[in-house]
Amino acid sequence: MSDPARNGTDAQVQLEAPGTRAYVILFLLTVASPTLLGGILPWLATDAPPAVAGIASDSLLVSRLLGAGTILAITLAVYAGIVLLMRRHRWHVDAGGLEVATTFYRRRLRWEQLRLDAARVVDIDERTELKPMLKSNGVAMPGFHSGWFRSRGFNRLLVASAGGKRLLWVPTHEGYDLLLQPRKPAVALERMKAMAPDRRDR
């Protein structure tokens, strides 16, 4: 049986999960706003035509209810799909290297591809040059960043964070840096250094 403290799967070094704030904002963007704008406001903006023996008004009501229900069903399905992707937010350290998976994005890096000697736990408010600024192919909302970004220094970043300020910055030899939010960034960094073959064999 494998030891979680040796393979990087124990809870304290896992990525911080998105908080309630991120899910509430996602719900407002993907469900509440489209349903309000597409299914409810048109009722208020359009006068119903005169009813003929009550048939026209009943038909209009049914069609509007069907339209609002369809929009709600579609947006709820989209929301559920994105929630499932947001829960795909993890990393794994083993003898071969590091794997990061977050929403649509996944990277596997061997130890020799990582610049562990330069890796640091950083406060993103102090190290503003590392802060993700330009989203090139990613997901960004308050409380959640996932995917590819450019920093203020225009370096390419693979980001997996849940809105925290203390992040683990790991430069690589592959033309981009990792910017991650483990639950215990310092412990995660020490775990990586302990697992790296050139350090473990000393």
C-alpha positions as CSV (number, residue, x, y, z in Angstrom):
1,M,0.0,0.0,0.0
2,S,1.4,3.4,-1.0
3,D,2.2,6.1,1.5
4,P,0.3,9.3,0.8
5,A,3.0,11.3,2.5
6,R,5.4,10.0,-0.1
7,N,3.4,10.2,-3.3
8,G,1.9,13.7,-2.7
9,T,-1.7,12.7,-2.4
10,D,-2.4,13.7,1.2
11,A,-4.9,16.5,1.9
12,Q,-2.5,19.2,3.1
13,V,-0.6,19.3,-0.2
14,Q,-3.6,19.0,-2.5
15,L,-4.9,22.0,-4.4
16,E,-7.3,24.3,-2.5
17,A,-10.8,23.6,-3.7
18,P,-12.9,26.5,-5.1
19,G,-14.9,28.1,-2.4
20,T,-18.7,28.9,-2.1
21,R,-18.1,32.4,-3.6
22,A,-16.9,31.0,-6.9
23,Y,-19.9,28.7,-7.2
24,V,-22.3,31.5,-6.4
25,I,-20.8,33.8,-9.0
26,L,-20.8,30.9,-11.5
27,F,-24.5,30.3,-10.8
28,L,-25.3,34.0,-11.3
29,L,-23.4,34.1,-14.6
30,T,-24.6,30.9,-16.1
31,V,-28.1,30.4,-14.7
32,A,-29.6,33.4,-13.0
33,S,-28.7,36.1,-15.5
34,P,-29.6,34.1,-18.8
35,T,-32.9,32.9,-17.3
36,L,-33.8,36.4,-16.1
37,L,-32.8,38.1,-19.4
38,G,-34.1,35.4,-21.8
39,G,-37.0,33.9,-20.0
40,I,-38.5,36.5,-17.6
41,L,-37.9,40.1,-18.8
42,P,-39.6,39.5,-22.2
43,W,-42.8,38.9,-20.2
44,L,-42.5,42.4,-18.7
45,A,-41.5,44.1,-21.9
46,T,-44.2,42.7,-24.2
47,D,-47.9,43.4,-24.0
48,A,-50.0,40.4,-24.6
49,P,-52.3,40.5,-27.7
50,P,-56.1,40.7,-27.1
51,A,-57.4,37.3,-26.2
52,V,-60.0,35.5,-28.3
53,A,-62.2,33.6,-25.9
54,G,-59.2,33.3,-23.6
55,I,-57.3,31.0,-26.1
56,A,-54.6,33.5,-27.2
57,S,-53.7,34.5,-23.7
58,D,-53.5,30.9,-22.5
59,S,-51.3,29.9,-25.5
60,L,-49.0,32.9,-24.9
61,L,-48.6,32.0,-21.3
62,V,-47.8,28.4,-22.1
63,S,-45.2,29.3,-24.7
64,R,-43.5,31.8,-22.4
65,L,-43.4,29.2,-19.6
66,L,-41.9,26.6,-22.0
67,G,-39.4,29.2,-23.2
68,A,-38.3,30.1,-19.6
69,G,-38.2,26.4,-18.6
70,T,-36.1,25.5,-21.6
71,I,-33.6,28.3,-20.9
72,L,-33.5,27.2,-17.2
73,A,-32.9,23.6,-18.1
74,I,-30.1,24.5,-20.5
75,T,-28.3,26.9,-18.2
76,L,-28.6,24.4,-15.3
77,A,-26.9,21.7,-17.5
78,V,-24.1,24.2,-18.4
79,Y,-23.7,25.1,-14.7
80,A,-23.5,21.4,-13.7
81,G,-20.9,20.7,-16.4
82,I,-18.7,23.6,-15.3
83,V,-19.0,22.6,-11.6
84,L,-17.8,19.1,-12.5
85,L,-14.8,20.6,-14.3
86,M,-14.0,22.9,-11.4
87,R,-13.9,19.8,-9.2
88,R,-11.2,18.5,-11.5
89,H,-8.7,20.5,-9.6
90,R,-5.8,18.5,-8.3
91,W,-2.1,17.7,-8.5
92,H,0.0,14.6,-7.9
93,V,3.6,14.1,-7.1
94,D,5.4,10.8,-7.6
95,A,8.8,9.4,-8.4
96,G,8.4,10.4,-12.1
97,G,7.5,14.0,-11.5
98,L,4.4,16.3,-11.1
99,E,1.0,16.2,-12.7
100,V,-1.4,19.1,-12.6
101,A,-5.1,18.8,-13.6
102,T,-7.5,21.7,-13.4
103,T,-10.8,22.1,-15.3
104,F,-10.0,21.6,-19.1
105,Y,-6.2,21.6,-18.6
106,R,-3.7,18.9,-17.7
107,R,0.1,18.8,-17.7
108,R,2.6,16.1,-16.7
109,L,6.1,17.3,-16.0
110,R,9.2,15.2,-15.3
111,W,11.5,16.3,-12.4
112,E,14.2,17.5,-14.9
113,Q,11.6,19.8,-16.5
114,L,11.1,21.7,-13.2
115,R,13.4,24.4,-11.8
116,L,12.9,23.3,-8.2
117,D,15.9,25.4,-6.9
118,A,14.0,28.5,-8.0
119,A,10.6,27.5,-6.8
120,R,9.1,29.6,-4.0
121,V,6.1,30.2,-1.9
122,V,5.0,33.8,-2.8
123,D,2.6,36.4,-1.7
124,I,0.9,37.4,-5.0
125,D,0.2,40.9,-3.6
126,E,3.9,41.4,-3.0
127,R,5.2,39.6,-6.1
128,T,2.9,41.5,-8.5
129,E,5.0,40.6,-11.5
130,L,3.8,37.0,-11.1
131,K,0.1,37.9,-10.8
132,P,-2.1,36.5,-13.7
133,M,-3.3,39.4,-15.7
134,L,-4.1,38.4,-19.3
135,K,-6.2,35.2,-19.8
136,S,-5.0,33.5,-22.9
137,N,-6.9,30.2,-22.6
138,G,-8.4,29.7,-19.2
139,V,-11.2,30.2,-16.7
140,A,-11.2,33.3,-14.5
141,M,-13.7,34.5,-11.9
142,P,-13.4,35.9,-8.3
143,G,-12.2,32.9,-6.2
144,F,-11.1,30.7,-9.1
145,H,-8.4,30.8,-11.8
146,S,-7.6,27.8,-14.0
147,G,-5.7,27.4,-17.2
148,W,-3.3,29.6,-19.2
149,F,-2.6,33.2,-18.4
150,R,0.1,35.8,-18.9
151,S,1.6,37.5,-15.9
152,R,2.3,41.2,-15.6
153,G,5.8,40.5,-16.8
154,F,4.1,38.7,-19.8
155,N,5.5,35.3,-18.7
156,R,3.3,32.3,-19.6
157,L,1.6,30.8,-16.5
158,L,-0.4,27.6,-15.9
159,V,-2.6,28.6,-13.0
160,A,-4.6,26.6,-10.6
161,S,-5.8,28.7,-7.7
162,A,-8.9,29.3,-5.6
163,G,-8.4,33.0,-4.9
164,G,-5.7,32.7,-2.2
165,K,-2.8,35.1,-1.9
166,R,0.0,32.6,-0.9
167,L,0.8,30.5,-3.9
168,L,3.4,28.1,-5.0
169,W,5.4,29.4,-8.0
170,V,7.4,26.7,-9.8
171,P,9.3,27.8,-12.9
172,T,10.0,25.2,-15.6
173,H,12.3,24.6,-18.5
174,E,9.3,24.4,-20.8
175,G,8.6,28.1,-21.5
176,Y,6.0,28.6,-18.7
177,D,5.7,28.7,-15.0
178,L,3.3,26.9,-12.6
179,L,1.3,29.1,-10.2
180,L,-0.6,26.8,-7.8
181,Q,-2.5,27.0,-4.6
182,P,-1.9,23.9,-2.4
183,R,-3.6,23.9,0.9
184,K,-0.2,24.1,2.6
185,P,2.2,25.7,-0.1
186,A,5.3,25.4,2.1
187,V,4.7,21.8,2.9
188,A,3.9,21.1,-0.8
189,L,7.2,22.6,-1.9
190,E,9.2,20.6,0.7
191,R,7.4,17.5,-0.5
192,M,8.4,18.2,-4.1
193,K,12.0,18.7,-3.1
194,A,12.0,15.5,-1.0
195,M,10.5,13.5,-3.9
196,A,12.9,14.8,-6.6
197,P,15.4,12.0,-7.4
198,D,18.6,14.1,-7.4
199,R,17.7,15.3,-3.8
200,R,16.3,12.1,-2.5
201,D,19.4,10.1,-3.5
202,R,21.8,12.4,-1.7
